[in-house]
Structures are given as structure tokens and as C-alpha cells.
Amino acid sequence: MKKYSISISSRTGNTALLGEQVRECLKQKQKELVYDGAPAEKAKEADVVFIGFWTDKGTCDQDTKTLLESLEEKDIFLFGTAGFGVSEEYFEQILHRVKTILPTSNRVIGTYMCQGKMNMAVRNRYEMLQKEHPEDKKYEMLIANFDQALTHPDEDDISKLKQAVFHAIS
């Protein structure tokens, strides 16, 4: 019987919320969970590792990267959140970068990414920059994206994640 672990790095709570859903899916399918927490060596005791991350400069955060680099011969399910963008193409680019961190002996059995709300300090910074550079229209777009992200991960995001998880563990 395969053993499962969940590793979650979450700065704003968005990825942690997705991790709760992964945990519930594994529980429903009566999978043996040997580790559930922040990126750590103990996660490597599982055959199947669910790895949740927040997006930092277009890839996963450093704690997640360190764990990914150390994995060998595991089935991996990657999931994450990104404050910017709702484009599947953008999410696929992030996931591609994250996959390239994994040693080739691992097998990615599934992925899922969605938008996640950001800290209010981000919006405040965008507003300040917009005041300093009123001719630069990119700040309008960044503020609009921030406002759109406020509701994510939403019920639709969670439903899609669950579908991806159930598909990967079936």
C-alpha cells in the first residue's frame, strides 16, 4: 500500500487552503498519510508526495525548491497559488519551471494552480507607484488584478483541485 505525504509552503494562507482540500481527498480515499506539514525531510518517507507552494518570482518558494531538489523516485503532485494572473498559460509556465527543479527519477502524476489573494501591502504599493507614475498604465492593470484575486481560491478553484487530486490517486 502506497504512503502519502503533504508538504505545504504558504505565505498568505492560499496554498494552505488548497492543502486542506488535498488532505480531505486523501482521507476520503482512505490513503495512509505519513507526513503533513511544511517542507521537511519527513515528507520523503512517502511514495506519493503532494507539494503545495506559493509563487515567488515566477517559480516556487525556496523552501519548496529545497525539498524538490532532494526527492528521488517519487510520484509527485504539484499544486500552488499565484497572486498575479488567471491565465492557464501563465500557470503552466510556473508549473514547467517548478517541474524542471525535480530530479528526473521522479514522476509528476498531477498538477493544479490557481490565483490567490495577496497581502493588502501589495495593493498599497501599487497605488503609491501609480501616484508616482500616473502616465504608466500598468499600475491600473496590477490594481485590477489585485482586486480580482481577493476572492481566490474560490469554490470553483477548490472543485478543480479536487478533481485533479482524485484523478491522480485513482
N, C-alpha and C positions, 0 to 999 in steps of 0.2 A: 504494500500500500504506500502510495506516494505521500511525502510530508511536504507541507506548505509553510511559507513564511510571508510576512508582510513587512516591508520596510517603507517608512514614510518620512519624508522631509517636507515640512510645511511651514512656511513663514507667516502666512496670513490666515491659515485655517482652511483654505480652499481644498488643498490636497488631502488634508486630514479628513475632511468631509467625504471625499471620494474613497479614502481608505476605510471609513466606516461601512460604506456600501460593499466594498470588496470583502470585508470581514463577514458581513451578513450573507453574502453569496456563498462563501466557503462554508459557513455554518449550515445554511440550508442544504447544501450538498454533502454535509457530514464529512468534511475534509479535515485531516489532522493538522492543526496549526501549531508549529513548534516555536515560532517567534512572531511577535507583533510589536513593532516599535520603531524607533529612529534607526537610521543606517548603522549596522553593527555586525561584527563577526558572526554572531549567533544566527543571523539571517541565512548564512551559508550552510547551515545544518539541514536545510530543506532541499528537496528535489526540484520544487517549483517555487520561484521567488517572485512575488508581486512587489514591484518597486515604484513608489509614488514620489514625484519630485515637483518642485516649483521651478519655473523657468528663470534663469539668470543669464542675461546676455545671449539669448538665443539657444541655450542648451540647459542641461540640468545643473542644479546647485553642486557645490564642491563636495559636500558630504556624500551625496548620491554618486557622484563621479568616482570617488574613492572606493565605494562599495562595488560599483560596476566593474572597475578595473581588476578587482580581486576575485571575481566569480569565475568558476571553471565548471564546464559540463552541467549546466543548469538549464531548466526551462524557465524563461523569463517572461513576465507580463509587465510592460511599462505603462504607467499612467501618470498624467500630470496636468498642471494648470498653467496658463499664461495670462497675464493681465492684458496684454495687447492682442488685439485681433480675434476675429471669429472665423477666419478663413481656414478651411480644412487644409489648404495648400500650405499655409503658414505652420499649422500644427504638424503636418507631415515633415516639413523641413526641420523642425525642432526634434521630432522623433528620430529622423535619419541621423542627425548629429549625435543624439544620445546612443543610438544603436552602434555607431562606429567606436564608441568607448569600450563596448563589451569585447572581451576576447572571443575569438572565433569558435571556441569549443562550446559556447552557449547557443541556445536556440530560443529565438523570440517567438512565443506562442500567441501573443496578442498585444495590442496597444490601445490606448484611449487618451485623448487630450480634449480639454475644453477651456473656455475662458474662465477667469476667476477674478473676483473683485480685488481691488488694490487698496492700500492704505490711503487715507484722506490726504496725507502729506504729499502724495504724488500729484493729486489734483491741485493742491495749493501751489506746488512748484510750477506746474503747467500754467496756472493763472498768472503767477509772477512773471514767468518768461513771456507770456503773451502781452503783458503790460509793457515789458521792456522792448519787445519786438512786435508792435502791432501790425506791421506790414507782412509778417511771416504767418501765413495761413495754416501751417502745420499744427499750431497750438490749438486752433479750433477743433481740428480733427482729433488730436490727442485728448482734449477735454470731452468730446463727444464719445470717444471710445471708453474713457474712464467711466462716464455715466452709464453707458451700455453694460459695462462689466459689473455694475453694482448688484445685479440680480443673479450672478453666476457664482458657482454652479447652481443651475436651476433644476426643476423636476425632469425636464427633457434631457439635460446633461446626465443626470443620475440614471435615467432609464436606459440611455445608450451605453453607459458604462456597464450596467448590469448585464445587458445583452452580450457585450463583448466578453465579460468575465465568464458568464455561463457557457458561451461558445468555446472559450479556451479550455475550460475544465471538463467539458462533456466527453 
